[in-house]
Amino acid sequence: MKALMCAAVFLPILSGALLPLLRFKKRLYREIYVETFVLATSLIVLALLLRRPEGSVRLFRLTGTLDITLRMDGLAGVFSGLVAFLWPLASLYAFEYIKHEGGDDRFFAFYTVTYGVTLGIAQSANLITLYLFYELLTLVTLPLVMHTGDKRSIRAGMKYLGYSIGGAACAFLGIMILYAYGDKSLAFTYGGFISPDTPRRTLLLAAYLLTFFGFGVKAAVFPFHAWLPSAGVAPTPVTALLHAVAVVKAGAFAVMRVTFYCFGTGLLYGTWAQQTAMAFSVFTIVFGSAMALREQHLKRRLAYSTVSNLSYIVFGVTLMTPAGLAGALSHMLFHGVMKITLFFCAGAVMYKTHREFVPELTGLGRYMPVTFAAFTVASAALVGVPLLPGFLSKWGLASAAMAEGGAIPLLGVAALLLSAILTAGYLFTPMVNAFFPPVGEGKHGLEMAKDPNWYMKLPLAVLMAAMAALGVGSRGLLELLARIAAGGM
């Protein structure tokens, strides 16, 4: 089983790297090649989740105490499972969408490699391994952000690179301090490996904030969020994964690791470092939702929504309680499914109608029923309508904050409520206008509009079914997440 951990990471990396060399004569052959290796990787992850291997796998040694090592613990299983479920759907969707973009071999090469690198982050056994794959993620996703090659995409890519390098530098400083005063292996240990009675407490608290904001760049914590809306110029299959799965969730996942598995809540809880991190996450929740409400470009609106919802996850982490971490894990999973659906819907509209702005959606619901049915379900879920998954994760986060008490956690509850109202405004308004346009509007120029083909509709159908299932059948999953958050797995 340990060999499967290596296969899960390196099979998509190698298959993606080889793709440009194969020079497929037909598009169908490339599609079969990509989907075969992506599905094989997802099946390997499923096998690992069903029979989680004990221990770790050392890939190679960096120094006398630092190893590049993989391990599948409970937290790794949550992130790996999310990635493994969504990547085959995203690849299938991309086969159709990318036809009008060009550069198919290059696109799918980096797209597939990114899958393996993301699983490397998920299955990292120590902080230095996570940091290595985290940096690789920046490098392999940069060409995807700049795929179209125009000035806007190049500017967006340079902004993404600049923010990512700056964040990584801050995180590296924090890691160096951890290495100097903590476990020299930097191995993830639930509860952390720093004694709360350390004489270097102030320095280590500062180091925590360095890692929090450093990794928080990819989690789009204010004021390091600006790269995310700009990255919306990338093809929709890229932005869907950037905003729902790979990059942004990697940032949130890294914050979980350093908080609960490196520094430890025994050192951090009740300190100025915890209060600072929590305050920034609470502010970002409201800020992202407010910016989404005023944004008229659909993908940028969804990007600001991601800024807000990522800080739901970070807020749960900074509560530094098992209940808070369980709420964060549930929202990480549920938000991934909800947000990738919304981006797929936005991409379908752009692909079939070339419309990018919210007012241009008026009347489209009649002509693209599958697309806007998925948009409606995902919007309701993200708002937090009961019987859909967003309600469960938000309830868990709010309950954890209420149980914790204190000024900033209670402000966080208020931020969650305000954000839900703003979310209803920026998602329900275009949805209602799509299905119920004002009299005399919503027909001009729409005669040729229709849903995309099955490459794009099948992922939407699967995601709608997943949201329905998660909304009413998540009891066992939530109990599992609670055990993981308590350090039981």
TISE-115904 format. One record per residue (C-alpha): x, z, y; residue in one letter. Coordinates in steps of 0.1 Angstrom, whole numbers, padded with zeros to 4 digits, always signed. Last residue first. Example, Ala and Ser with C-alpha at 12.3 -4.5 7.8 and 13.67 -1.06 7.14 Angstrom:
TISE-115904
+0137+0071-0011S;+0123+0078-0045A;
end
This chain:
TISE-115904
-0070+0128+0095M;-0082+0164+0104G;-0066+0164+0139G;-0098+0174+0157A;-0101+0139+0171A;-0099+0124+0136I;-0126+0147+0124R;-0148+0139+0154A;-0142+0102+0148L;-0154+0105+0112L;-0185+0123+0123E;-0192+0095+0149L;-0188+0069+0121L;-0212+0088+0098G;-0238+0090+0125R;-0234+0054+0137S;-0264+0038+0122G;-0289+0033+0150V;-0269+0020+0179G;-0239+0008+0157L;-0263-0014+0137A;-0279-0030+0168A;-0245-0035+0184M;-0231-0051+0152A;-0261-0074+0149A;-0256-0086+0185M;-0219-0091+0177L;-0226-0112+0147V;-0250-0134+0166A;-0225-0138+0195L;-0197-0147+0170P;-0220-0173+0154L;-0230-0189+0187K;-0195-0199+0197M;-0184-0218+0167Y;-0221-0226+0161W;-0224-0249+0190N;-0229-0240+0227P;-0264-0231+0240D;-0280-0256+0263K;-0278-0270+0299A;-0286-0307+0303M;-0318-0301+0323E;-0302-0274+0344L;-0294-0293+0376G;-0324-0281+0395H;-0346-0258+0373K;-0338-0222+0384G;-0358-0220+0416E;-0393-0230+0427G;-0408-0196+0419V;-0381-0170+0416P;-0362-0170+0383P;-0374-0149+0354F;-0350-0153+0324F;-0317-0158+0343A;-0328-0138+0373N;-0335-0108+0350V;-0300-0111+0334M;-0283-0116+0368P;-0299-0084+0381T;-0296-0064+0349F;-0258-0065+0348L;-0246-0055+0383Y;-0274-0032+0391G;-0277-0016+0357A;-0240-0009+0358T;-0244+0007+0392L;-0270+0032+0377I;-0247+0039+0347A;-0217+0044+0371S;-0237+0070+0390L;-0244+0089+0358L;-0209+0087+0345L;-0195+0097+0379A;-0218+0128+0379A;-0205+0138+0345V;-0169+0133+0358G;-0177+0155+0388L;-0187+0181+0362L;-0153+0176+0345P;-0136+0179+0379I;-0152+0211+0391A;-0151+0231+0359G;-0172+0230+0327G;-0158+0221+0293E;-0191+0220+0276A;-0205+0197+0303M;-0175+0174+0299A;-0178+0172+0262A;-0216+0165+0265S;-0209+0138+0291A;-0184+0120+0268L;-0206+0122+0238G;-0237+0110+0257W;-0216+0081+0270K;-0205+0072+0235S;-0240+0074+0221L;-0257+0055+0249F;-0232+0027+0248G;-0241+0022+0211P;-0277+0011+0215L;-0307+0031+0204L;-0309+0046+0239P;-0300+0024+0269V;-0265+0032+0280G;-0258+0006+0307V;-0233-0010+0284L;-0259-0013+0256A;-0285-0028+0279A;-0259-0053+0291S;-0248-0062+0256A;-0284-0068+0244V;-0292-0089+0275T;-0260-0110+0273F;-0267-0116+0236A;-0302-0128+0244A;-0286-0148+0273F;-0264-0168+0250T;-0290-0173+0223V;-0316-0185+0249P;-0294-0210+0268M;-0320-0233+0284Y;-0347-0206+0292R;-0321-0180+0301G;-0304-0204+0326L;-0330-0199+0353G;-0307-0182+0378T;-0272-0181+0365L;-0258-0198+0396E;-0263-0166+0417P;-0237-0148+0395V;-0209-0173+0400F;-0190-0193+0374E;-0211-0224+0366R;-0193-0251+0346H;-0226-0257+0327T;-0217-0257+0290K;-0182-0241+0290Y;-0188-0218+0320M;-0221-0205+0305V;-0204-0200+0271A;-0175-0182+0287G;-0198-0158+0304A;-0216-0151+0271C;-0182-0146+0253F;-0172-0122+0281F;-0204-0102+0277L;-0199-0100+0239T;-0163-0090+0243I;-0176-0062+0265K;-0201-0047+0241M;-0179-0048+0210V;-0148-0033+0227G;-0170-0008+0246H;-0183+0005+0213F;-0149+0012+0198L;-0132+0026+0229M;-0164+0045+0237H;-0163+0062+0203S;-0127+0071+0206L;-0131+0086+0241A;-0161+0106+0229G;-0140+0120+0200A;-0112+0127+0224L;-0135+0147+0247G;-0149+0166+0217A;-0114+0174+0205P;-0105+0188+0239T;-0080+0175+0264M;-0106+0166+0290L;-0080+0140+0299T;-0088+0119+0268V;-0125+0117+0277G;-0116+0106+0312F;-0093+0080+0298V;-0121+0065+0277I;-0146+0065+0306Y;-0116+0052+0326S;-0116+0020+0305L;-0153+0016+0314N;-0147+0014+0351S;-0118-0012+0350V;-0138-0031+0324T;-0168-0034+0348S;-0143-0047+0374Y;-0134-0074+0349A;-0171-0081+0342L;-0176-0088+0379R;-0144-0109+0379R;-0159-0130+0351K;-0192-0135+0369L;-0178-0142+0404H;-0202-0125+0427Q;-0184-0091+0431E;-0203-0064+0450R;-0217-0046+0420L;-0184-0049+0401A;-0165-0032+0429M;-0189-0003+0428A;-0186+0000+0390S;-0148+0000+0392G;-0146+0026+0420F;-0170+0049+0402V;-0151+0051+0369I;-0118+0049+0388T;-0125+0081+0407F;-0131+0100+0375V;-0099+0086+0359S;-0079+0096+0389F;-0093+0131+0390A;-0086+0135+0352M;-0049+0126+0356A;-0044+0149+0385T;-0063+0178+0368Q;-0042+0174+0337Q;-0009+0174+0356A;-0020+0203+0377W;-0023+0224+0346T;-0053+0237+0327G;-0044+0220+0294Y;-0010+0202+0294L;+0013+0223+0273L;-0011+0233+0246G;-0028+0198+0250T;+0002+0182+0234G;+0031+0164+0250F;+0035+0139+0221C;+0005+0135+0198Y;-0025+0146+0220F;-0015+0133+0254T;+0011+0107+0246V;-0010+0092+0218R;-0042+0091+0237M;-0025+0075+0267V;-0011+0049+0244A;-0046+0041+0231F;-0059+0036+0266A;-0031+0012+0274G;-0035-0006+0241A;-0073-0008+0248K;-0065-0027+0279V;-0041-0052+0263V;-0058-0060+0229A;-0095-0053+0228V;-0121-0058+0255A;-0105-0069+0287H;-0075-0088+0274L;-0094-0100+0243L;-0123-0114+0263A;-0098-0126+0290T;-0080-0147+0265V;-0111-0162+0248P;-0123-0169+0284T;-0094-0191+0294P;-0072-0173+0320A;-0085-0170+0356V;-0098-0136+0348G;-0063-0122+0350A;-0068-0115+0387S;-0096-0090+0378P;-0071-0071+0356L;-0039-0073+0378W;-0055-0052+0405A;-0060-0020+0384H;-0029+0000+0392F;-0046+0021+0419P;-0067+0031+0400F;-0064+0032+0362V;-0063-0003+0347A;-0057+0008+0311A;-0027-0016+0311K;-0014+0003+0341V;-0024+0036+0325G;+0006+0033+0302F;+0028+0040+0332G;+0003+0062+0349F;+0000+0086+0320F;+0037+0082+0310T;+0048+0092+0345L;+0021+0119+0346L;+0034+0134+0314Y;+0070+0133+0328A;+0058+0154+0358A;+0044+0179+0333L;+0077+0179+0314L;+0096+0186+0346L;+0073+0215+0355T;+0075+0230+0319R;+0113+0228+0315R;+0115+0265+0304P;+0093+0255+0274T;+0066+0280+0266D;+0040+0254+0257P;+0064+0241+0231S;+0067+0203+0230I;+0060+0184+0197F;+0024+0175+0203G;-0008+0189+0189G;-0011+0161+0164Y;+0024+0149+0157T;+0036+0114+0166F;+0073+0111+0159A;+0096+0111+0190L;+0125+0113+0166S;+0145+0136+0189K;+0116+0161+0191D;+0114+0174+0226G;+0135+0181+0256Y;+0158+0150+0260A;+0135+0126+0242Y;+0105+0137+0262L;+0125+0132+0294I;+0135+0097+0282M;+0098+0089+0273I;+0087+0099+0308G;+0113+0075+0323L;+0101+0048+0299F;+0065+0052+0310A;+0075+0046+0346C;+0094+0015+0336A;+0066+0003+0315A;+0042+0006+0344G;+0064-0014+0367G;+0070-0041+0340I;+0032-0043+0334S;+0023-0045+0371Y;+0049-0072+0377G;+0039-0092+0346L;+0002-0091+0354Y;+0009-0101+0390K;+0032-0130+0378M;+0005-0141+0354G;-0022-0141+0381A;+0000-0161+0404R;+0007-0186+0376I;-0030-0187+0368S;-0040-0194+0404R;-0012-0220+0408K;-0023-0241+0378D;-0006-0238+0344G;-0039-0235+0324T;-0022-0211+0300H;-0009-0186+0325M;-0028-0156+0310V;-0020-0169+0275L;+0017-0173+0284P;+0018-0136+0296L;+0001-0124+0264T;+0032-0126+0242V;+0055-0109+0267L;+0032-0081+0277T;+0024-0073+0240L;+0062-0072+0233L;+0065-0044+0257E;+0038-0024+0239Y;+0054-0033+0206F;+0086-0016+0216L;+0068+0013+0234Y;+0048+0020+0203L;+0079+0020+0181T;+0096+0044+0206I;+0066+0067+0206L;+0064+0073+0169N;+0045+0061+0139A;+0033+0029+0154S;+0002+0015+0135Q;-0020+0007+0165A;+0009-0008+0186I;+0020-0029+0157G;-0016-0040+0152L;-0015-0053+0188T;+0017-0072+0180V;+0001-0088+0149G;-0029-0100+0169Y;-0008-0112+0198T;+0011-0135+0174V;-0023-0152+0167T;-0031-0159+0203Y;+0005-0169+0211F;+0005-0196+0184A;-0032-0204+0191F;-0024-0213+0228F;+0008-0232+0221R;-0009-0254+0195D;-0040-0260+0215D;-0022-0271+0247G;-0055-0285+0262G;-0082-0266+0281E;-0113-0287+0271H;-0109-0280+0234K;-0101-0243+0241I;-0138-0232+0240Y;-0145-0246+0205E;-0117-0231+0186F;-0117-0200+0208A;-0150-0187+0194Y;-0136-0188+0159L;-0105-0170+0171S;-0126-0143+0189A;-0147-0137+0158L;-0116-0134+0136P;-0101-0110+0162W;-0131-0086+0166L;-0132-0068+0133F;-0095-0064+0128A;-0090-0052+0164V;-0116-0025+0161L;-0104-0014+0127G;-0068-0012+0139S;-0077+0010+0168F;-0097+0034+0146V;-0072+0033+0118G;-0043+0042+0141A;-0061+0073+0152L;-0067+0083+0116G;-0031+0078+0105D;-0016+0045+0093M;+0022+0047+0098R;+0048+0022+0109L;+0084+0030+0119T;+0111+0017+0143I;+0135+0046+0140D;+0151+0068+0165L;+0173+0097+0153T;+0208+0082+0146G;+0200+0052+0167T;+0177+0021+0164L;+0169+0023+0127R;+0149-0004+0109F;+0114-0010+0095L;+0107+0025+0084R;+0074+0027+0065V;+0054+0059+0068S;+0037+0085+0047G;+0004+0083+0028E;-0014+0050+0025P;-0050+0047+0037R;-0072+0034+0009R;-0103+0020+0026L;-0086+0016+0059L;-0056-0001+0045L;-0077-0025+0025A;-0097-0033+0057L;-0064-0039+0075V;-0054-0064+0047I;-0088-0081+0050L;-0082-0085+0088S;-0048-0100+0082T;-0063-0125+0057A;-0090-0133+0082L;-0064-0141+0109V;-0043-0161+0084F;-0072-0182+0072T;-0086-0186+0107E;-0054-0200+0121V;-0048-0225+0092Y;-0084-0236+0090I;-0085-0242+0128E;-0052-0261+0126R;-0065-0284+0099Y;-0097-0290+0118L;-0078-0301+0149R;-0063-0330+0129K;-0027-0342+0126K;-0013-0307+0125F;+0022-0304+0140R;+0036-0277+0116L;+0063-0265+0140L;+0038-0252+0166P;+0022-0229+0140L;+0053-0212+0128L;+0053-0185+0154A;+0016-0178+0148G;+0020-0175+0110S;+0050-0152+0115L;+0033-0129+0139I;+0000-0130+0120P;+0017-0119+0088L;+0041-0095+0105F;+0017-0066+0115V;-0007-0065+0086A;+0020-0075+0062A;+0041-0045+0072C;+0012-0021+0066M;+0005-0039+0034L;+0039-0030+0021A;+0029+0006+0024K;+0000+0000+0000M;
end
